Every structure is written in structure tokens, then in C-alpha cells.
Amino acid sequence: MKTTLIHTLCAIALTAAHTASAEPEMRDAATHEQLQKKSHAAVIQDPMKKLPPANETDPAKDAPKDLISQSDILSFDGTFTLVPKRAILAIPKELEKRTQLVNATKLVGWAEFHANNRGWITTLEVTREQAEGNSPIDEDIQAGFKDSTTIVVATYHGGPISILPPKTPPAEEKTSEEPASKP
């Protein structure tokens, strides 16, 4: 054990002596004029100045004017929340009044509203493909909406999401290569 300690100390001492003897590279500091020249050259060669202006319209300027017109309302017991249009998949006649802003004065987020009103709100977790309209929601599930006694809201990762109408696949072209019938 003593020999291992001695060997370790010798190795450390040799390493320290070697690094102390190696002279660090010395450089002169840049002068103010040299820094100015480099800065001026960088400004002249700025690649952003060479880019043509974008011809696209700014999407921020086309923002919806009214959040309420882009949303559906769910309200109950003095509170209400906003969900995107087309997120509500089924509304029973008995609960139609809860999709109107009646005597509701406190706006709360979806998570809090849903937690407080789970008795009359059912969620249907959908995939991104279903929300985009690329994949239909199962017909058996849609048929179950008719008999539902709760409002059904489409959700994606727990948050309400709009469901676009199903996209119809392009009509398949009929080929003229039909087998000829033999007489």
C-alpha cells in the first residue's frame, strides 16, 4: 500500500513539473483599431442583407379578431370555459343550456372546469390523424354519441381539440384493363 502511494505521488510530481516547465503561449491583445476593422468587415459581409424580402403575408396580421367566435362555451354553476369549435362531438337535449353563457361570470381553464364537471362531460381521446380528418372516428363510437346523456368533447393529450370533417379519398380512376370475357 505504501508503494502504491509513493508511485502516485511521484506521478503527480512529475506531471506538475512538466506542466510548469511548458511555457504558455503569449499573444498580444487586440487593439481598438483592429477590433473596429473586424467589426466593420463583419457588417459589410452580413449575409442577412443579401436575402431578398419575403413575399409571403405575415400570419400574425391575419390572427382571428375574436376568441369567442373561434370557440364553443361550456358553463355551469357560475363558471365557464372555452373549447375550440368542433371539439364538442355530442350535446344531449337536456344539456344544451350548458353550451350557452348563462349566469357564468368566472372563466376557468379546461382542466379545472373538466375536473369540477366530470359528471356531465365525457371526453373522447382522439389521435392526431382523427383530428386532422385523415382517419375517421369508429362508427360504433359515433353511434354511441346518440344515446349519450353527457356532453362529449374530443381531446388530444387531455386538452380539447377540433375535429375536422373526414377527408374523402380521391376517386379511384377506373382502368381500362378489364379482363375480356370469352364468348
Secondary structure, 3 states (H helix, E strand, C coil): CHHHHHHHHHHHHHHHHHHHHCCCCCCCCCCHHHHHHHHHHHHHCCHHHHCCCCCCCCHHHHCCCCCHHHEEEEEECCEEEEEECCCEEECCHHHHHHHCCCCCCEECCHHHHHHHCCCCEEEEECCHHHHHCCCCCCHHHHHHHHCCCCEEEEEECCEECCCCCCCCCCCCCCCCCCCCCCC
